[in-house]
Amino acid sequence: MICIFHRTDYDGKCAGAIVKHRFPDIRLYGMDYADKFDIEKIEPNEEVIMVDFTLGKPGEMLALAKRCGTFTWIDHHKTCKGVEEELIAHNSLLEPLGIRQVSINPNDPEGKDPTSRISACEMTWQYFYPERSMPYAVWLLGRYDVWDKSNEETWVNYILPFQYGMRLVHGHPEDQKFWKPYFITDEQSGLIHKTLIAGNAALDYDNNLSERIAKSLWFPIEFMGYKFQAINRSHGNTHSAKSIWDPENYDAIMYFCKGPDTWRITMFTNKEGIDLFPLAKEMGGGGHSQACGFTTEKIIETLPQLIEFNI
């Protein structure tokens, strides 16, 4: 039995940790979108659980569905719906168990209202522990991942600092000594309070660093009809670029960086009416409407303007 989880953010880590908590003997396989998937890690007819992730290269999900036995797949990215339809169209018997859902509101299927959106860790908890109330820590991590700023006070005082407090620790799903105390938390838990205090300090540092990086490195580009403020760094979002974000003159923020094998492009916006997902999908990537990305081995062909601007 193996769990494939998104290894680079706390929605994926938490979802993976929930699966590990439910099935202590399960093997874990962390994936990111730039990683090459090794199907040989999956034993023939092995039970597979995939959380907060969809394999991106053509044919990979179909090959996985054919190779494994029982396949439980929980994801909330827009990419998953099209892939699910392809699996069922190929063979109705390949329809996975689990949940593929962007929004919990049938009247808002795209999740335009942040309170309609649902994260992978929230869905994973509900799927494997339907009889138990959701831990406050899981809820906080989930609300950050779907960028639920519907209540500004809750966002500023709880959701955002809790995320940064958790980021001070690696939080690998294998580390159940770390995760188990968070799975019994409520709003009054001392562990939550301790994490919030640490998170506020980390957030102050990150705000200062991100402001200096953004102001010194950003430059304007146009890509596929949209105007971006581009920054050469990894692990950023709209919050990291708030010191330079200019929604009156630009459509979105773009971060780009070079990994061992590929370039990683991530795009973010909070501008009403902007849907970046079609751009990411066309480039072979995925994500959400206002937070998505893709990878490429040929940056000169894909985004020559990134290089030309800096020559």
C-alpha positions, -999 to 999 in steps of 0.1 A, spaced: 0 0 0 14 34 -10 4 70 -7 15 95 -33 13 131 -19 22 166 -30 54 171 -10 61 208 -13 32 225 5 14 219 38 -19 210 22 -2 180 6 20 172 36 -10 173 59 -31 152 35 -3 127 34 1 127 72 -37 120 76 -33 90 53 -3 78 73 -22 83 105 -51 62 92 -28 35 77 5 34 98 22 8 76 16 26 43 46 36 22 49 73 12 60 87 -21 63 125 -22 59 142 -56 62 177 -70 52 188 -105 88 190 -117 96 155 -105 98 125 -128 72 99 -118 87 64 -113 59 40 -119 82 11 -108 78 23 -73 42 10 -75 39 -27 -72 15 -44 -97 -20 -45 -82 -9 -24 -52 -34 -3 -34 -27 34 -41 -39 65 -24 -30 98 -41 -37 131 -23 -34 167 -34 -17 157 -67 -24 147 -103 3 134 -125 9 159 -153 24 141 -183 1 126 -209 -7 90 -201 8 88 -167 -25 88 -147 -39 61 -171 -7 40 -167 -10 43 -129 -47 34 -129 -40 3 -150 -10 -8 -128 -25 -4 -93 -52 -24 -76 -76 -2 -57 -70 35 -66 -82 62 -42 -76 97 -55 -83 129 -36 -75 163 -53 -90 198 -55 -70 212 -85 -89 220 -116 -66 197 -136 -80 166 -119 -115 169 -134 -103 166 -170 -80 137 -162 -108 119 -143 -130 122 -174 -102 108 -196 -98 77 -173 -135 70 -173 -137 75 -211 -109 50 -216 -125 24 -193 -154 30 -168 -138 4 -145 -108 28 -140 -129 54 -122 -110 59 -89 -124 60 -54 -120 92 -34 -130 128 -41 -121 151 -70 -137 185 -61 -128 221 -65 -159 235 -47 -184 222 -22 -211 245 -36 -229 232 -67 -239 267 -75 -202 278 -75 -184 249 -92 -153 270 -100 -149 281 -63 -150 318 -71 -163 324 -35 -134 313 -12 -158 298 13 -169 274 -14 -134 260 -20 -121 230 -3 -85 219 2 -70 184 -2 -62 180 35 -98 189 45 -112 164 20 -87 137 31 -98 141 67 -135 139 58 -129 109 36 -109 88 60 -124 100 93 -160 109 85 -172 102 120 -147 126 136 -148 164 137 -121 181 117 -90 192 138 -85 230 139 -50 226 126 -63 208 95 -89 235 89 -63 263 92 -39 246 68 -68 240 44 -81 275 45 -46 289 37 -43 266 7 -75 278 -9 -67 314 0 -98 319 21 -96 355 31 -134 358 35 -128 368 72 -99 392 73 -95 390 111 -93 351 109 -69 353 80 -45 378 96 -46 364 132 -49 327 126 -47 313 91 -16 331 79 6 329 111 -3 293 116 9 285 81 42 302 88 46 286 121 42 252 105 67 261 79 94 263 105 93 225 106 97 202 76 65 183 86 71 152 65 40 129 67 62 101 80 68 121 112 37 111 131 52 122 164 50 157 150 15 154 133 -5 134 159 -8 162 184 -21 185 157 -48 159 149 -65 164 183 -65 203 183 -93 227 187 -93 265 188 -82 266 224 -53 242 221 -20 253 236 -2 238 206 -21 261 183 -12 291 204 25 281 204 25 277 166 8 311 161 34 328 182 62 312 163 44 319 130 40 356 136 78 359 142 85 339 110 59 360 91 76 393 101 109 380 89 95 367 56 76 400 50 108 419 53 128 396 31 101 392 5 98 430 2 135 434 -4 135 406 -30 104 418 -48 115 455 -50 150 447 -63 142 419 -87 108 424 -103 104 434 -140 74 436 -164 66 410 -191 37 400 -213 28 363 -217 -2 349 -236 -21 382 -235 -16 389 -198 7 415 -182 29 400 -154 52 414 -128 79 387 -129 103 379 -101 133 355 -103 127 334 -71 110 303 -59 83 297 -33 64 329 -37 28 340 -39 7 372 -40 15 377 -3 52 376 -10 49 403 -37 24 426 -19 50 454 -17 51 457 -55 18 442 -66 1 467 -90 -33 453 -100 -43 485 -118 -15 480 -144 -8 443 -143 -28 411 -142 -7 387 -122 26 379 -105 49 354 -121 78 336 -103 104 317 -122 134 297 -112 158 270 -125 158 236 -109 181 207 -116 163 196 -148 136 221 -155 125 257 -151 95 262 -127 70 289 -135 43 298 -110 16 324 -115 -6 341 -89 -33 368 -89 -61 381 -67 -75 403 -95 -111 398 -101 -120 382 -135 -85 368 -142 -83 330 -147 -47 318 -151 -55 281 -152 -59 280 -191 -24 293 -194 -9 267 -171 -30 239 -188 -19 249 -223 18 247 -211 12 212 -196 7 224 -160 -22 230 -137 -35 242 -104 -62 267 -96 -78 297 -113 -56 322 -94 -27 301 -84 -11 277 -109 20 269 -128 40 247 -151 75 235 -158 96 236 -190 130 224 -201 132 250 -228 128 284 -213 142 302 -244 114 288 -265 86 290 -239 93 324 -223 121 341 -242 110 375 -227 123 363 -193 158 359 -207 158 388 -231 148 413 -205 178 403 -184 205 403 -211 
